[in-house]
């Protein structure tokens, strides 16, 4: 479904939009839509990376440093 919106922009931005649309051989609305989609993808990627970065420190200290796969395997027989 498409929704009609009216925006007010400075003349320089309007000129740039017209030029981009011409260079890309697309409608102005397509240019705006693609730019918004690209920016949202970037924002969402940064948000996910931020969350992962915060989570990465959550588990430090839970497992003592001397415990590794070799140590776990050596404990198998006990």
Helices and strands as residue ranges (DSSP letters): H 11-24, H 28-56, H 69-74
